[in-house]
Amino acid sequence: MSFRFKIRSQLQKISTLTCSPADDYFSDMLQMQKLVLNFFRVSLVAFFACCQLSHAQLGVSIALGQTQFLAGEAVPCQITITNQTGSELILANFGRLPWLDITVESTSGHPATSYSQANPAPVNIPAGQSVAKTVDLNSLFGVREPGGYRVSVNVRTDATESNYTSNRISFNTIKVRPDWSQKIGINGTKETREFRLMNFTNNKQTMIYAQVIDGQRGTPISTLNLGKALLFVKPQAATDKQQNMHVLYLATPEFFLYARLDNNGRFLGRELYTKGPSGDPRLMTFADGSVKVAGGLKFDPDAVAQQKSKIRKLSDRPKYTYN
């Protein structure tokens, strides 16, 4: 039964009441009161149902892969928008009004400093479909200081309609003591940097991080998650004459991972090494100031794949003819 029919039914019942003799006055008044209460009850239910139906035309949700991050680490936030309007939806900015608003605040309610707007490109969402976008909160907001934060998202479909608001998620930014650190000066400037190597266990997994600190401000410029690590072999780190940081650590029981980054925290690449004839690979600094991996064998996946392709299968064995 529709809400419109229920409301009409209640109004008809109220209109059929007529004046009664004195002895029926109080019973009629009581019946009138009940009908009026029922009318308002049905009206309120219809009102809130319509509000929920209108709000449900667009589904907005956010998700974080974890709730604890190191200071300066990327904080990827996935935004998912589902079109439930029944027709194609185009999300685009309205003049200076962005169609996507991201709000980050501390757990005490103070807004986080905004470095820039997300400013996403227009998006077309077919009816009944969803789109997902990932943004780095660390590059948009001041969340590098240790503490608790909350994030939520608003989506605007036109210049006047109310925003569609997502769920709200809390996360923490923390500091950990470095396992290794090295301060350097930037050539030709008065700026200084500090390289740090750290490990942090999150979600029962131990990860290795390389961090670059601004020497004047003491704040992280970049914090890179290099990947999972096995710590029964101590990670190694060194700097070269080009002021790059080199890291070597055991990533799996079979492979060591060798990574490099510059003094601004820009990732320069990685390679895999295995044990060599003389044992585990290790970092060595040479007289010319360069840093290289010694004592290990560089793993070449292309060579391994090529070698495997040369190995004949049992089914490839030539057939023999017996006389």
C-alpha positions in Angstrom: 0.0 0.0 0.0 1.5 3.4 -1.0 2.0 6.3 1.4 -0.3 8.5 -0.7 -3.1 6.0 -0.3 -2.6 5.7 3.5 -2.6 9.5 3.9 -5.8 9.8 1.8 -7.4 7.0 3.8 -6.7 8.8 7.1 -8.1 12.1 5.7 -11.3 10.4 4.6 -11.8 8.9 8.1 -11.4 12.3 9.7 -13.8 13.9 7.3 -16.6 11.4 8.0 -16.8 12.3 11.7 -19.9 14.4 12.5 -21.2 16.1 15.6 -22.6 13.7 18.1 -24.9 14.1 21.1 -23.4 15.2 24.4 -23.1 11.6 25.7 -21.0 10.6 22.6 -18.9 13.8 22.6 -15.9 12.4 24.4 -15.8 9.2 22.5 -15.8 11.1 19.2 -13.1 13.4 20.4 -11.0 10.4 21.3 -11.5 8.8 17.9 -10.7 12.1 16.2 -7.4 12.4 18.2 -6.4 8.9 17.3 -7.1 9.5 13.6 -5.1 12.8 13.6 -2.2 11.0 15.3 -2.2 8.2 12.7 -2.3 10.8 9.9 0.8 12.6 11.2 2.5 9.3 11.8 2.0 8.1 8.3 3.0 11.6 7.0 6.3 11.5 8.9 7.1 8.0 7.6 6.4 9.1 4.1 8.6 12.2 4.5 11.6 10.3 5.8 11.2 7.5 3.2 11.3 10.2 0.4 14.3 11.7 1.9 16.1 8.4 2.0 15.1 7.6 -1.5 16.4 11.0 -2.7 19.7 10.6 -0.9 20.1 7.1 -2.2 20.2 8.3 -5.8 24.0 8.6 -5.5 26.1 6.2 -3.4 29.5 7.6 -2.1 31.9 5.6 0.0 35.6 5.8 0.8 38.1 3.2 2.0 41.7 3.1 3.3 43.9 0.1 3.0 45.2 0.6 6.5 44.6 2.9 9.5 48.2 3.6 10.6 50.7 5.4 8.4 54.2 6.7 9.0 54.7 10.4 9.0 55.2 11.5 5.4 54.0 8.2 3.9 51.4 8.3 1.1 47.8 7.9 2.4 45.9 6.5 -0.5 42.1 7.0 -0.2 39.8 5.1 -2.6 36.6 7.0 -3.5 33.8 4.9 -5.0 30.7 6.6 -6.5 27.7 4.6 -7.6 25.0 6.0 -9.9 21.5 5.0 -8.7 19.6 7.8 -10.5 18.4 5.6 -13.3 20.1 7.6 -16.1 23.6 8.6 -17.1 25.2 11.0 -14.7 28.0 13.6 -15.5 30.0 15.0 -12.6 31.8 18.2 -13.4 32.8 21.4 -11.7 30.3 24.3 -11.5 32.4 27.4 -12.1 34.6 27.6 -9.0 32.6 24.9 -7.2 34.3 21.5 -7.5 32.2 18.5 -7.9 34.4 16.6 -5.3 35.2 18.0 -1.9 37.5 16.1 0.5 37.4 17.0 4.2 40.3 16.0 6.6 40.3 17.1 10.2 42.1 16.1 13.4 40.2 13.9 15.9 39.8 17.1 18.0 37.8 18.7 15.1 40.4 21.1 13.7 40.6 21.2 9.9 43.9 19.9 8.4 45.9 22.4 6.4 44.9 22.1 2.7 47.8 22.2 0.3 45.7 21.9 -2.9 42.3 20.8 -4.1 41.8 17.3 -5.6 40.4 19.0 -8.8 39.4 15.8 -10.6 38.4 15.7 -14.3 34.7 15.4 -15.3 33.4 11.8 -14.9 30.6 10.1 -16.8 28.8 7.3 -14.8 26.3 5.1 -16.7 23.1 4.2 -14.8 23.7 1.5 -12.2 27.5 1.7 -12.6 30.3 2.7 -10.3 33.6 4.5 -10.7 36.5 4.5 -8.3 39.3 7.1 -7.9 42.3 7.0 -5.5 43.8 10.2 -4.1 46.8 10.7 -1.8 45.7 12.6 1.2 49.3 13.2 2.2 49.9 15.3 -0.9 46.6 17.3 -0.4 46.6 17.9 3.3 48.9 18.5 6.3 48.7 15.0 7.8 52.5 14.5 8.2 52.5 15.5 11.9 51.9 12.5 14.2 48.3 12.4 15.4 44.8 11.2 14.7 42.8 12.3 11.7 39.3 11.8 10.1 38.4 11.9 6.4 35.1 12.2 4.5 34.1 13.1 1.0 31.2 15.2 -0.5 30.0 14.9 -4.1 28.1 17.7 -5.7 25.8 17.0 -8.7 24.8 20.6 -9.5 25.3 24.1 -8.2 22.3 24.1 -5.8 21.7 20.5 -4.7 22.9 19.3 -1.4 26.1 17.2 -1.4 26.1 13.5 -1.2 28.3 12.6 1.8 30.4 9.5 2.2 31.2 7.5 5.3 33.9 8.9 7.6 37.1 7.0 8.4 39.7 7.6 11.1 43.4 7.0 10.7 46.7 7.7 12.6 50.0 9.1 11.6 52.9 8.0 13.7 56.7 8.3 14.1 59.1 5.4 14.7 62.7 5.3 15.7 65.1 4.9 12.7 67.3 1.8 12.4 69.9 3.9 10.5 70.2 7.6 9.6 72.7 9.9 7.8 72.7 13.7 7.5 73.9 15.3 4.3 74.3 18.8 2.9 72.8 19.7 -0.5 75.5 20.7 -2.9 75.5 24.5 -3.7 72.9 25.3 -1.1 72.5 25.8 2.7 69.9 23.1 2.8 70.4 19.8 4.6 68.7 16.5 4.5 68.6 13.4 6.7 68.2 9.9 5.3 66.5 7.4 7.5 65.9 3.7 7.3 63.0 2.3 9.4 60.9 -0.8 9.8 57.3 -0.9 10.9 54.9 -3.8 11.5 51.4 -3.1 10.3 48.7 -5.7 9.8 51.1 -8.4 11.0 53.5 -7.6 8.2 56.9 -6.0 8.7 57.7 -3.3 6.1 60.9 -1.4 5.3 60.7 2.4 4.8 63.1 4.9 3.5 62.6 8.5 4.6 64.0 11.9 3.7 63.8 14.6 6.4 64.1 18.4 5.8 67.1 19.3 8.0 65.8 22.9 8.7 62.2 22.1 9.5 62.6 18.5 10.8 59.6 17.4 8.8 59.4 14.5 6.4 59.8 15.3 2.7 59.1 11.8 1.6 58.5 8.4 3.2 58.7 5.5 0.8 57.3 2.0 1.6 59.9 -0.3 0.0 58.0 -3.5 0.7 57.9 -6.5 3.0 61.1 -7.5 4.9 62.6 -10.4 6.8 64.6 -9.0 9.7 66.7 -12.0 10.7 69.2 -10.5 8.2 69.9 -6.8 9.2 69.0 -4.3 6.5 71.8 -2.2 5.1 71.9 1.5 4.0 74.6 3.9 2.6 74.9 7.2 0.7 77.0 7.9 -2.4 78.8 11.0 -3.7 75.7 12.0 -5.7 73.8 12.2 -2.4 71.6 9.2 -3.2 70.5 6.7 -0.6 71.1 2.9 -1.2 69.1 0.2 0.7 69.6 -3.5 0.7 67.4 -5.9 2.6 66.1 -9.5 2.6 62.7 -9.4 1.0 62.0 -13.2 0.8 64.0 -16.3 1.9 65.5 -16.4 -1.6 65.8 -12.7 -2.7 67.4 -9.5 -1.5 66.0 -6.2 -2.7 68.3 -3.3 -3.6 66.6 0.1 -3.8 67.8 3.7 -4.4 66.3 7.2 -3.9 67.6 10.7 -4.3 67.8 13.5 -1.6 64.2 14.7 -2.4 62.8 11.2 -1.8 62.3 10.4 -5.5 62.5 6.7 -6.2 65.3 5.7 -8.6 64.7 2.0 -9.0 65.1 -1.4 -7.5 66.8 -4.7 -8.4 66.8 -8.3 -7.0 69.8 -10.2 -5.8 70.4 -13.8 -4.6 73.2 -15.3 -2.6 76.5 -15.6 -4.4 79.5 -18.0 -4.1 80.8 -15.8 -1.2 77.5 -15.6 0.6 74.8 -12.9 1.1 75.0 -9.7 -1.0 76.2 -6.6 0.8 76.6 -2.9 0.1 80.1 -1.6 -0.5 81.3 2.0 -0.7 84.2 2.4 -3.1 87.1 4.9 -3.2 85.4 7.0 -5.9 82.3 7.5 -3.7 80.1 5.1 -5.5 78.0 2.5 -3.8 77.4 -1.0 -5.3 76.2 -4.4 -4.4 79.0 -6.9 -3.9 79.0 -10.7 -3.1 75.7 -11.5 -4.6 74.2 -12.5 -8.0 71.9 -10.0 -9.8 68.6 -11.7 -10.6 67.6 -11.4 -14.2 63.9 -12.5 -14.7 64.2 -12.4 -18.5 67.3 -14.7 -18.4 65.5 -17.1 -16.0 62.5 -17.2 -18.3 64.7 -17.8 -21.3 66.5 -20.6 -19.5 63.3 -22.3 -18.5 62.1 -22.2 -22.1 65.1 -24.2 -23.1 64.4 -27.0 -20.7 62.7 -29.8 -22.5 59.6 -31.3 -21.2 59.2 -35.1 -20.8 56.6 -34.9 -23.6 59.2 -33.4 -25.9 61.4 -36.6 -25.7 62.0 -37.9 -29.3 60.2 -41.1 -30.2 62.3 -44.2 -30.6 61.7 -46.9 -33.1 62.6 -50.4 -32.1 63.2 -53.1 -34.7 
